[in-house]
Amino acid sequence: MIYTIAITETFDKLFEEGPPPVKQGKFVRADGSTYGGANVFKTEEAAREYIEDFNFQDRYSVYGLDADWNTQTTQTGKKSCNQLLVDAAMIKLDAAVEK
């Protein structure tokens, strides 16, 4: 499992309404531009630190992703995160960051 961040209100509602939401991996948009994939973190701690560094505690929580760090992500040049290469189901963690 790897980790991502997402807007708490939006994604908690999605978890309540149906199957687990999916974070998107890298893909080419209809206009030909490329979406590099969701930002992902190797550890839950790294994702939480990212939220704190950008003062996102009021809006974002950390979620798990059913993906592999070594084979399904690519380096971004950012110190703490990679980008997701494939779509991955999200996993709601028990210890989500409080609103």
C-alpha distance (Angstrom), angle and dihedral (degrees) to the residues before:
residue distance angle dihedral
M1 . . .
I2 3.79 . .
Y3 3.81 129.5 .
T4 3.77 141.5 -117.6
I5 3.78 138.3 174.9
A6 3.78 127.4 -123.7
I7 3.79 140.7 166.6
T8 3.81 104.0 -75.7
E9 3.80 99.2 -145.2
T10 3.80 94.2 48.7
F11 3.78 98.9 43.7
D12 3.81 97.9 40.3
K13 3.81 87.0 55.2
L14 3.82 90.5 50.7
F15 3.82 90.1 51.9
E16 3.81 90.0 52.3
E17 3.82 94.5 47.8
G18 3.76 102.7 51.0
P19 3.76 148.6 -44.6
P20 3.79 117.2 -3.9
P21 3.79 113.4 -73.0
V22 3.80 118.9 -112.3
K23 3.79 128.7 -129.8
Q24 3.77 111.4 -142.0
G25 3.75 124.2 -118.0
K26 3.78 126.6 -151.4
F27 3.82 116.0 -49.6
V28 3.80 142.9 153.1
R29 3.81 114.4 -107.9
A30 3.80 123.9 -136.0
D31 3.82 89.4 -101.2
G32 3.81 90.7 57.5
S33 3.81 96.4 -107.1
T34 3.79 119.2 125.8
Y35 3.79 126.9 -122.1
G36 3.79 105.3 -150.2
G37 3.79 96.3 -149.7
A38 3.79 134.5 -99.9
N39 3.79 118.8 -52.9
V40 3.80 108.9 -102.6
F41 3.78 135.8 -174.6
K42 3.78 132.0 -147.0
T43 3.80 93.9 -138.0
E44 3.77 136.2 30.5
E45 3.81 88.0 -126.0
A46 3.83 91.8 57.1
A47 3.81 90.6 51.6
R48 3.81 91.6 49.4
E49 3.81 91.0 48.7
Y50 3.81 89.4 52.0
I51 3.81 90.3 53.6
E52 3.81 90.5 49.9
D53 3.81 94.2 45.0
F54 3.80 90.8 56.5
N55 3.81 94.5 37.3
F56 3.83 92.1 -119.8
Q57 3.83 95.5 140.4
D58 3.80 93.7 114.2
R59 3.81 95.3 56.3
Y60 3.81 111.2 20.9
S61 3.80 136.9 64.8
V62 3.78 133.9 -173.4
Y63 3.80 118.3 -109.1
G64 3.78 132.5 -177.2
L65 3.79 123.0 -117.5
D66 3.77 127.4 -150.4
A67 3.82 93.4 -127.9
D68 3.79 141.3 103.5
W69 3.81 120.8 -111.0
N70 3.81 95.3 -149.8
T71 3.80 100.2 46.7
Q72 3.80 107.1 22.8
T73 3.80 103.5 44.3
T74 3.77 136.1 61.2
Q75 3.78 131.3 -150.7
T76 3.78 117.1 -98.1
G77 3.77 101.7 -170.3
K78 3.79 87.9 -110.5
K79 3.78 114.0 122.5
S80 3.78 99.7 -129.1
C81 3.79 107.7 29.6
N82 3.78 147.1 45.2
Q83 3.79 130.5 -159.6
L84 3.79 124.6 -105.5
L85 3.82 115.1 -114.9
V86 3.82 98.3 -168.7
D87 3.79 134.8 37.0
A88 3.81 109.9 -93.2
A89 3.80 134.3 -169.1
M90 3.78 114.2 -116.9
I91 3.81 122.6 -125.8
K92 3.79 120.8 -150.4
L93 3.80 110.0 -131.8
D94 3.79 122.7 -143.8
A95 3.79 92.6 -132.5
A96 3.82 99.0 52.6
V97 3.78 116.0 165.4
E98 3.78 108.7 -90.8
K99 3.78 118.9 -114.8
